[in-house]
Amino acid sequence: MITFYLISLAAFLIYHLVVIGKFGVPKSVSETFYLWGKPGQAIVTLWSWIVAIPLMIFGSGISPENAVFSIFFCGVFLVGVFTAAPFKYDFIAKYHFAFAGICAGLAFLWIFLVIPSMWWIIPTLAVPFLILGFLIPGNTAEGKSKNSVTFWLEEVAFVSLYVSMFLYYLQCC
């Protein structure tokens, strides 16, 4: 079961290292869809599947019954975010941002349902990540934006979920 977690985590880390190495810190993870340009845009969607599906399997396997829905649908909405990756089109934007918000909310809900003693990780990550977001400009396909707050808030959701899941796995399994 841990193999699924490690596949997801490796895909998450490798993608971030490649993106930051190639483009610098993006304004948001979704902005990487535009940073890659036409030939590389499928990479973003494929990445979301490689991150989400193994994490859904792992999370569903270790979660108590009352929390399986949150991790399963967190993965579904993550895939939805990157299926609706071209968020600069008005008709896609409303779905993209709704899916992203629901995905993050479900990640936090999983933490609160499964390992409520880990709630502290969210604000602990949010404060330094927000500071980074205000200090580091975000890169976009059009140039620099004044900050990368969205990217770092997305990282709070990802990192808090990965850390919480691993710590819960060590306790339960």
Sequence and secondary structure as in RCSB ss.txt:
>XXXX:A:sequence
MITFYLISLAAFLIYHLVVIGKFGVPKSVSETFYLWGKPGQAIVTLWSWIVAIPLMIFGSGISPENAVFSIFFCG
VFLVGVFTAAPFKYDFIAKYHFAFAGICAGLAFLWIFLVIPSMWWIIPTLAVPFLILGFLIPGNTAEGKSKNSVT
FWLEEVAFVSLYVSMFLYYLQCC
>XXXX:A:secstr
 HHHHHHHHHHHHHHHHHHHHHH SBSSTTTHHHHS GGGHHHHHHHHHHHHHHHHHHHHHHS GGGHHHHHHHH
HHHHHHHHT  TTSHHHHHHHHHHHHHHHHHHHHHHHHH GGGTTHHHHHHHHHHHHHHHS  EETTEE S  HH
HHHHHHHHHHHHHHHHHHHHHH 
